Amino acid sequence: MKTDPYKGLQQPAPGDAGYYFPAEFDPHVATWLSWPHKEASWPGKINTIFPYYAQFVKELTKSERVCINVNNEKMQAFAVSHLQQAGVDLDKVEFFMHPTNDAWCRDHGPAFLINPTADIKKVIVDWNYNAWGGKYPPYDLDDIIPTLIARHYDIPVYYPGIIMEGGSVDFNGKGTLITSTACLLNPNRNPELKQEEIEEYLVKYYGVEQVLWVDDGIVGDDTDGHIDDTVRFVNEDTVLAVVEENKADENYELLQKNLKQLNSMRLLNGKQLNIVELPMPDLVIYDDQRLPASYANFYIANNSVIVPTFRSPKDEKAISIIAGCFPDREVVGIDSTEIIWGLGSFHCLSQQEPLI
């Protein structure tokens, strides 16, 4: 059961009090992770992911602190052994005894909002979480992770009381949020809410002024269409949007429709979105299952952008396109072929904590 020691701050909502969710490309104080341990998320091959996961942590520690939720001291020791093998600077890593059900910290982790002019400059929003429409119970431990982190920092927590996942939304840091109807309007999330009502929650609890919607996610995505596999803000008026180059592929039409929708959108200042097209990788199939491999599932760290690669001839092209959008950051590809068997990659695994 979630309990809030700061109930007096529930009204007004954080957006009404001047708090907002910063863009991922704004400075971080840390990145939060939940150490992978659920074998059922990577059936038959969870042990293959740890070298690549440790490589991800190593890259993060080059420019920010990494906070890792673990279930117990045994799991921490296991994590340390893998991080040491990868040459990670453990002085940049902090472990928290916050038991989890699974590893997808983007979705169950804290949503940090900031207000530079407030006495309390950082707060946490703890949305309800039901493992993507109740697909993968249990999820009770994941559901309370944001509150545990807020208690550690002794900062206020807001409870909107509806289902929301961090991978379903992306932000430009200037009042605009983008999401998909496939996910947020799915009846397995908040069936009692209409689109306008969900928008009101997004405005009030993420501190945005505008919500943009595309229709679909990619084939194989068990989250019902998370935006972090299709459209990502790289600055306040530019998005990377994935496209499928093979017209015979089942992603082709739906991504073309998303692209058409993006072209019709306008930002708060009236400007049209700058759209940079990003190719989809070649098909990634394991155990006769198409996996949701996408170069858009990159993570923007302070000094680098960490891009999942898939042993595809398109890897280098994708890295080059992303590098063109981040001239001040190093773009680093890390093989995600094993990790994507869990149906997510580096962005799904991480949640940024903004610097304030």
C-alpha positions as CSV (number, residue, x, y, z in Angstrom):
1,M,0.0,0.0,0.0
2,K,1.3,3.4,-0.9
3,T,1.3,6.0,1.8
4,D,2.1,9.7,1.5
5,P,3.7,11.6,4.3
6,Y,3.1,14.8,2.5
7,K,-0.6,14.6,1.9
8,G,-1.0,18.4,2.3
9,L,0.9,18.9,-0.9
10,Q,-1.5,16.8,-3.0
11,Q,-3.5,19.9,-3.9
12,P,-2.5,21.6,-6.0
13,A,-1.1,19.0,-8.4
14,P,2.7,19.4,-9.1
15,G,2.1,21.1,-12.4
16,D,-0.2,23.7,-10.8
17,A,2.6,24.3,-8.3
18,G,5.2,25.0,-11.0
19,Y,6.9,21.6,-11.2
20,Y,7.7,20.0,-14.5
21,F,9.4,16.9,-15.9
22,P,12.6,18.0,-17.6
23,A,13.8,16.8,-21.0
24,E,16.1,13.8,-20.9
25,F,18.8,15.8,-22.7
26,D,18.8,18.3,-19.7
27,P,21.5,17.7,-17.1
28,H,21.2,14.6,-14.8
29,V,22.5,14.1,-11.3
30,A,22.0,10.3,-11.7
31,T,20.5,7.5,-13.6
32,W,18.3,5.0,-11.8
33,L,18.3,1.3,-12.7
34,S,16.8,-1.9,-11.2
35,W,19.2,-4.8,-11.5
36,P,17.7,-7.6,-13.7
37,H,16.9,-10.8,-12.0
38,K,13.6,-12.1,-13.4
39,E,14.5,-15.1,-15.4
40,A,11.0,-15.2,-17.0
41,S,11.8,-11.8,-18.7
42,W,14.7,-13.4,-20.5
43,P,13.6,-17.0,-20.6
44,G,16.5,-19.3,-21.1
45,K,19.2,-16.6,-21.5
46,I,19.2,-14.1,-18.7
47,N,22.8,-14.8,-18.0
48,T,23.7,-13.6,-21.5
49,I,22.6,-10.0,-20.8
50,F,24.8,-9.1,-17.9
51,P,28.0,-8.2,-19.8
52,Y,26.1,-5.8,-22.0
53,Y,24.1,-4.4,-19.1
54,A,27.4,-3.8,-17.2
55,Q,28.8,-2.1,-20.3
56,F,25.7,0.2,-20.2
57,V,26.5,1.0,-16.5
58,K,30.1,1.7,-17.3
59,E,29.2,4.2,-20.0
60,L,26.7,6.0,-17.6
61,T,29.3,6.3,-14.9
62,K,31.6,8.3,-17.2
63,S,29.3,11.3,-16.7
64,E,26.9,10.7,-13.9
65,R,26.1,8.7,-10.8
66,V,24.3,5.4,-11.2
67,C,21.7,4.3,-8.6
68,I,20.8,0.6,-8.7
69,N,17.8,-1.0,-6.9
70,V,18.6,-4.5,-5.7
71,N,16.6,-7.0,-3.7
72,N,19.2,-8.0,-1.1
73,E,22.9,-8.1,-0.4
74,K,23.4,-11.3,-2.4
75,M,22.0,-9.6,-5.5
76,Q,24.2,-6.6,-4.8
77,A,27.3,-8.8,-4.6
78,F,26.3,-10.5,-7.9
79,A,25.9,-7.1,-9.5
80,V,29.3,-5.9,-8.2
81,S,31.0,-8.9,-9.6
82,H,29.7,-8.2,-13.1
83,L,30.4,-4.5,-12.9
84,Q,33.9,-5.2,-11.7
85,Q,34.5,-7.5,-14.7
86,A,33.4,-4.7,-17.0
87,G,35.8,-2.2,-15.3
88,V,33.0,0.0,-13.9
89,D,34.1,2.7,-11.5
90,L,32.2,1.5,-8.4
91,D,32.7,4.9,-6.7
92,K,30.1,6.2,-9.1
93,V,27.6,3.4,-8.3
94,E,25.2,3.4,-5.3
95,F,23.0,0.4,-4.4
96,F,19.6,0.7,-2.7
97,M,17.8,-2.2,-1.0
98,H,14.6,-1.7,-2.9
99,P,13.2,-5.1,-3.9
100,T,11.7,-5.2,-7.4
101,N,9.8,-7.7,-9.5
102,D,11.5,-6.8,-12.7
103,A,14.2,-4.6,-14.4
104,W,12.2,-2.0,-16.3
105,C,13.0,1.1,-14.3
106,R,11.7,3.5,-17.0
107,D,8.2,2.3,-16.3
108,H,8.3,1.5,-12.6
109,G,10.9,4.1,-11.5
110,P,10.3,7.6,-10.1
111,A,9.1,10.5,-12.3
112,F,11.3,13.4,-10.9
113,L,9.8,16.8,-11.4
114,I,11.6,20.1,-10.6
115,N,10.8,23.7,-9.8
116,P,13.9,25.8,-9.5
117,T,12.0,28.6,-7.8
118,A,10.3,26.5,-5.1
119,D,11.6,25.9,-1.6
120,I,11.5,22.1,-2.3
121,K,13.0,22.0,-5.7
122,K,12.5,18.3,-6.6
123,V,9.5,16.1,-6.1
124,I,8.4,12.6,-7.2
125,V,5.3,11.5,-9.0
126,D,4.3,7.9,-8.2
127,W,1.9,6.7,-10.9
128,N,0.1,3.4,-10.4
129,Y,1.8,0.6,-12.3
130,N,0.2,-2.7,-13.5
131,A,3.0,-4.3,-15.7
132,W,1.6,-3.1,-19.0
133,G,-2.0,-4.0,-18.5
134,G,-1.6,-6.8,-16.0
135,K,0.5,-8.9,-18.4
136,Y,3.3,-9.9,-16.0
137,P,2.2,-10.3,-12.4
138,P,3.3,-9.9,-9.7
139,Y,4.2,-6.2,-9.9
140,D,3.5,-5.0,-6.3
141,L,7.2,-4.4,-5.5
142,D,7.8,-2.4,-8.7
143,D,4.7,-0.3,-8.0
144,I,6.1,1.2,-4.8
145,I,9.7,1.9,-6.0
146,P,9.1,5.7,-6.5
147,T,7.8,6.1,-3.0
148,L,10.8,4.2,-1.5
149,I,13.2,6.5,-3.4
150,A,11.2,9.6,-2.3
151,R,11.5,8.4,1.3
152,H,15.3,8.0,0.9
153,Y,15.6,11.6,-0.3
154,D,12.8,12.8,2.1
155,I,11.0,14.7,-0.7
156,P,7.3,14.9,-1.4
157,V,5.4,12.3,-3.4
158,Y,2.4,12.9,-5.6
159,Y,-0.1,10.1,-6.3
160,P,-2.3,10.7,-9.4
161,G,-4.0,7.3,-8.9
162,I,-4.0,6.2,-12.5
163,I,-1.8,3.8,-14.5
164,M,1.2,5.4,-16.3
165,E,4.6,4.2,-17.6
166,G,7.7,6.3,-18.2
167,G,8.3,4.7,-21.6
168,S,4.9,5.8,-22.9
169,V,5.8,9.5,-22.8
170,D,8.6,11.7,-24.1
171,F,9.3,15.4,-23.3
172,N,10.9,18.4,-24.9
173,G,11.3,20.2,-21.6
174,K,9.4,23.3,-22.9
175,G,5.9,22.3,-22.2
176,T,5.3,19.5,-24.7
177,L,4.8,15.8,-24.2
178,I,4.3,13.2,-26.9
179,T,2.6,9.8,-26.5
180,S,0.6,7.2,-28.4
181,T,-3.1,6.3,-28.4
182,A,-2.2,2.6,-28.7
183,C,-0.8,2.6,-25.2
184,L,-2.5,5.3,-23.2
185,L,-6.0,4.7,-24.5
186,N,-5.6,0.9,-24.2
187,P,-8.5,-0.4,-22.1
188,N,-6.0,-2.5,-20.0
189,R,-4.6,0.7,-18.5
190,N,-7.3,3.3,-17.5
191,P,-10.6,2.1,-19.1
192,E,-12.7,4.6,-17.1
193,L,-10.8,7.6,-18.6
194,K,-11.4,9.3,-21.9
195,Q,-8.5,10.9,-23.9
196,E,-9.3,14.4,-22.6
197,E,-9.2,13.2,-19.0
198,I,-5.9,11.4,-19.5
199,E,-4.5,14.6,-21.0
200,E,-5.6,16.5,-17.9
201,Y,-3.6,14.1,-15.7
202,L,-0.6,14.4,-18.0
203,V,-0.8,18.2,-17.8
204,K,-1.2,18.4,-14.1
205,Y,1.2,15.6,-13.0
206,Y,4.0,16.1,-15.6
207,G,3.8,19.9,-15.7
208,V,3.3,20.2,-19.4
209,E,1.0,22.4,-21.5
210,Q,0.6,20.4,-24.6
211,V,0.0,16.7,-25.4
212,L,0.8,15.3,-28.9
213,W,-0.5,11.9,-30.0
214,V,0.6,9.4,-32.6
215,D,-1.4,6.3,-33.1
216,D,0.9,3.3,-33.0
217,G,3.9,1.5,-31.6
218,I,6.0,-1.1,-33.4
219,V,5.2,-4.8,-34.0
220,G,6.3,-7.1,-31.1
221,D,6.1,-4.4,-28.5
222,D,4.4,-5.9,-25.5
223,T,3.8,-2.5,-23.9
224,D,1.1,-1.8,-26.5
225,G,3.0,1.0,-28.2
226,H,5.5,2.9,-26.0
227,I,6.7,6.1,-27.6
228,D,10.3,5.4,-26.7
229,D,10.5,2.9,-29.5
230,T,9.1,5.2,-32.2
231,V,9.5,9.0,-31.5
232,R,12.1,10.8,-29.3
233,F,12.8,14.4,-28.7
234,V,16.4,15.3,-29.2
235,N,15.9,19.0,-28.6
236,E,13.0,21.3,-27.9
237,D,11.7,21.3,-31.5
238,T,13.2,18.2,-33.1
239,V,12.3,14.5,-33.0
240,L,13.8,11.4,-34.2
241,A,11.1,9.2,-35.7
242,V,11.6,5.6,-36.8
243,V,10.6,4.5,-40.2
244,E,10.6,1.1,-41.9
245,E,12.3,1.1,-45.3
246,N,10.9,-2.2,-46.4
247,K,7.4,-1.7,-47.8
248,A,6.6,-5.3,-47.3
249,D,7.3,-5.2,-43.6
250,E,4.3,-5.0,-41.2
251,N,5.8,-1.9,-39.5
252,Y,5.9,0.1,-42.8
253,E,2.3,1.4,-43.0
254,L,1.9,2.1,-39.3
255,L,5.1,4.1,-39.0
256,Q,4.3,6.0,-42.2
257,K,1.0,7.0,-40.5
258,N,2.8,8.1,-37.4
259,L,5.1,10.2,-39.7
260,K,2.2,11.8,-41.4
261,Q,0.7,12.7,-38.0
262,L,4.1,14.2,-36.8
263,N,4.2,16.3,-39.9
264,S,0.9,17.9,-39.1
265,M,1.8,18.8,-35.5
266,R,2.7,22.2,-34.2
267,L,4.5,23.1,-31.0
268,L,3.3,25.7,-28.4
269,N,5.2,28.4,-30.3
270,G,3.5,27.5,-33.5
271,K,6.5,25.9,-35.0
272,Q,6.3,22.7,-37.0
273,L,8.3,19.8,-35.6
274,N,11.7,19.1,-37.2
275,I,11.6,15.4,-38.0
276,V,14.7,13.3,-38.5
277,E,13.9,9.9,-39.9
278,L,15.6,6.9,-38.2
279,P,15.6,3.5,-39.9
280,M,14.4,0.4,-38.2
281,P,17.0,-2.4,-37.8
282,D,16.7,-5.6,-39.7
283,L,14.3,-8.1,-38.2
284,V,15.4,-9.5,-34.9
285,I,13.8,-12.9,-34.3
286,Y,14.4,-15.3,-31.4
287,D,12.5,-18.5,-30.7
288,D,10.1,-17.7,-33.6
289,Q,9.2,-14.4,-32.0
290,R,9.7,-11.0,-33.6
291,L,11.4,-8.7,-31.0
292,P,10.7,-5.0,-30.7
293,A,14.2,-3.9,-31.8
294,S,14.4,-0.1,-32.3
295,Y,17.3,2.3,-32.4
296,A,14.9,4.9,-30.9
297,N,15.3,3.1,-27.5
298,F,18.5,5.1,-26.9
299,Y,19.3,6.7,-23.5
300,I,20.6,10.3,-23.3
301,A,23.3,10.5,-20.6
302,N,25.1,13.7,-19.6
303,N,28.0,13.3,-22.0
304,S,26.8,10.5,-24.3
305,V,23.9,8.9,-26.1
306,I,23.8,5.1,-25.6
307,V,22.2,3.4,-28.6
308,P,21.1,-0.2,-28.8
309,T,22.6,-2.1,-31.7
310,F,21.4,-5.4,-33.2
311,R,24.3,-6.9,-35.2
312,S,22.5,-5.3,-38.2
313,P,24.1,-3.6,-41.3
314,K,21.9,-0.6,-40.4
315,D,23.6,-0.1,-37.0
316,E,26.2,2.3,-38.2
317,K,23.7,4.3,-40.3
318,A,21.5,4.7,-37.2
319,I,24.4,5.7,-35.0
320,S,25.5,8.3,-37.6
321,I,22.0,9.8,-37.8
322,I,21.6,10.0,-34.0
323,A,25.1,11.5,-33.8
324,G,24.0,14.2,-36.1
325,C,21.3,15.2,-33.6
326,F,23.7,15.3,-30.7
327,P,26.8,17.2,-31.8
328,D,27.9,17.8,-28.2
329,R,27.7,14.2,-27.0
330,E,29.5,11.1,-27.9
331,V,27.2,8.5,-29.5
332,V,28.0,5.0,-28.2
333,G,26.5,1.8,-29.6
334,I,26.1,-1.2,-27.3
335,D,25.0,-4.6,-28.6
336,S,21.4,-5.1,-27.4
337,T,20.7,-8.4,-29.3
338,E,20.6,-10.4,-26.0
339,I,18.8,-7.7,-24.0
340,I,16.0,-7.2,-26.5
341,W,14.9,-10.8,-25.8
342,G,13.4,-9.2,-22.7
343,L,11.3,-7.0,-25.1
344,G,13.1,-3.7,-24.1
345,S,16.4,-2.1,-24.2
346,F,18.5,0.7,-22.6
347,H,15.9,3.4,-22.4
348,C,13.4,0.9,-21.0
349,L,15.9,-0.1,-18.3
350,S,16.7,3.4,-17.1
351,Q,15.2,6.5,-15.5
352,Q,17.0,9.8,-15.2
353,E,17.2,12.0,-12.1
354,P,17.5,15.6,-13.1
355,L,20.1,18.0,-11.8
356,I,18.7,21.0,-9.9
